[in-house]
Amino acid sequence: MAVLRAKEVAKMDLKSRIDKMKDLKIELAKSKVTAQKSGKTKEIKKAIARILTFNASEKSGTLKKK
């Protein structure tokens, strides 16, 4: 899985962000089951956090437009 950048998240619409977050949560659960203590788990958690942060800032209207 590639790193999910903030620019990529900004280009997504709400439905695709929600779908991506669901996929990431499933992947995170799978990596926990296989007990992989690698950077992959950390990367997945960061990607989920980016999506959640972007959704929250979009709801509150504090989104930066560039």
C-alpha positions as CSV (number, residue, x, y, z in Angstrom):
1,M,0.0,0.0,0.0
2,A,1.3,3.4,-0.9
3,V,1.3,6.4,1.4
4,L,-1.9,8.3,1.3
5,R,-1.0,12.0,0.9
6,A,-3.2,14.9,2.0
7,K,-3.4,16.1,-1.6
8,E,-4.9,12.8,-2.7
9,V,-7.4,12.9,0.1
10,A,-8.4,16.5,-0.9
11,K,-9.2,15.3,-4.5
12,M,-11.5,12.5,-3.2
13,D,-15.2,13.1,-2.7
14,L,-16.9,12.1,0.5
15,K,-18.1,8.7,-0.7
16,S,-14.7,7.6,-1.9
17,R,-13.1,8.8,1.3
18,I,-15.5,6.8,3.4
19,D,-14.9,3.7,1.1
20,K,-11.2,4.1,1.4
21,M,-11.4,4.4,5.2
22,K,-13.4,1.2,5.4
23,D,-10.8,-0.6,3.3
24,L,-8.0,0.8,5.5
25,K,-9.7,-0.4,8.7
26,I,-10.1,-3.9,7.2
27,E,-6.5,-3.9,6.2
28,L,-5.5,-2.7,9.7
29,A,-7.5,-5.5,11.3
30,K,-5.8,-8.0,9.0
31,S,-2.3,-6.7,9.9
32,K,-3.2,-6.9,13.6
33,V,-4.3,-10.6,13.2
34,T,-1.1,-11.5,11.5
35,A,0.9,-9.8,14.2
36,Q,2.9,-7.7,11.8
37,K,4.6,-5.1,13.9
38,S,6.0,-3.2,10.9
39,G,5.7,0.3,9.5
40,K,2.7,-0.9,7.5
41,T,0.4,-0.7,10.6
42,K,1.7,2.7,11.4
43,E,1.2,3.9,7.8
44,I,-2.4,2.6,7.8
45,K,-3.2,4.4,11.1
46,K,-1.8,7.6,9.7
47,A,-3.9,7.3,6.5
48,I,-7.1,6.8,8.5
49,A,-6.2,9.8,10.7
50,R,-5.7,11.9,7.6
51,I,-9.1,11.0,6.2
52,L,-10.8,11.6,9.6
53,T,-9.0,15.0,10.0
54,F,-10.0,16.1,6.5
55,N,-13.6,15.1,7.0
56,A,-13.8,17.0,10.3
57,S,-12.2,20.1,8.9
58,E,-14.6,20.0,5.9
59,K,-17.6,19.8,8.2
60,S,-16.4,22.7,10.3
61,G,-15.6,24.8,7.3
62,T,-11.9,25.3,8.2
63,L,-10.6,23.7,5.1
64,K,-7.8,25.5,3.3
65,K,-8.4,26.1,-0.3
66,K,-5.3,26.3,-2.6
